[in-house]
Amino acid sequence: SGEVTCALTGRTLRAEEAYWAPPLITARQLVTALVSNVVRTPSNLGHVLFEEQPNVPYHPEARPLLASRRTAEQLKLLLILLAVAAVIVVPLFWFALG
């Protein structure tokens, strides 16, 4: 009970009306967290990657916006992973063929 703030729009709504879901994590936030943990505390990396995040409130009308933002962030992450794979694989093929 009480009022909560939508994690995406900042609008205030009653807790019982909210759509509760994991927080939106951007590709930038994920990459930053990974890099900083690899550099500072590599033993904490599993905790950062695999621990379940607590649900946060979203306004029910923000569900389509949340879905599109999640899709966009997943696409960004996929492109980053493909770029990293290309940087690793292309030189290997280049040296193997040359």
N, C-alpha and C positions, 0 to 999 in steps of 0.2 A: 504494500500500500504506500501511498504517498506519491509524490511527483518525481519523475526522472527526466533526464535530458537525452534526446536522441543523439546517438554517437555520430551520426552522419550529418544531420541537418541542424542540430543544436536546438530544435524545438522542444518545448516542455510538454509532457503528457503524463497521464496517470500510469503507474506501474502495471496495473492489470490490463491496460490497453496496448502496452508495448509489445513489439515483436522482439524476442530475445534470441540473439545469435552471437557466434564468435566475432571478435572485432575484425574490422577490415585492416589488413596489413598490406601496405604497399610494397612493390618490388624494391623500392629504394630503402624502406625500413628493413626489409628482410636482408638485403645485401649488406647494409650498414651493420646490422646486428651480427651477421655471420663474420664479416671481416674483423670487427672489433673483438669478437669472442675468440676467433682463431689467433689473433695477435696477443690479446691480453690473458685470456683464460681458456685455453683449448679444452681443458677437462670439463668445462661447463657447456660445451657445444651441444651435446646430446640433450641436455636440459632445455636449452634454448629452442632446439629444433622440434622436440617431440612432446614437450609438456603441453597439456591442453590449456587453452586460454579460457578464462571465465567469460561467460556470455555478457554482452552489453545490450542496452535497450536501443531499439530503432523504432521510429514512427512507422506504423503499418503502411502508410502511403509512400514511404521511402524504400520499400522492398524492391520495386523495379530498378530504382537508381542504385541500390546496394548490389543487386545482381549484375547490372552492367559494369559497375566499378570493379567488382570481383573478377568478372570476365576480362576486363581490360588489364588488370594487374596480373592475371594468370598469363595472358598473352605476352606482356612485357617480360615476365620471368622466363617464359619459353624462349623468347628471342634472345635474352641474355645467355641462357644455357646453350642455345645453338651457336651463338657467337663464340662462347668459350670453347665449345667442342671444335668449331672450325679452326680456331687459333691453335689448338693442340693437334688436330688431325691433318690439316693441310700441310704443315711443314714435314710431318712424318712421311706422307705420301711423296712430297717433293724430293726429300732425301732418299727415299727408297727407290724412286724411279730414276733419279739422277746419278 
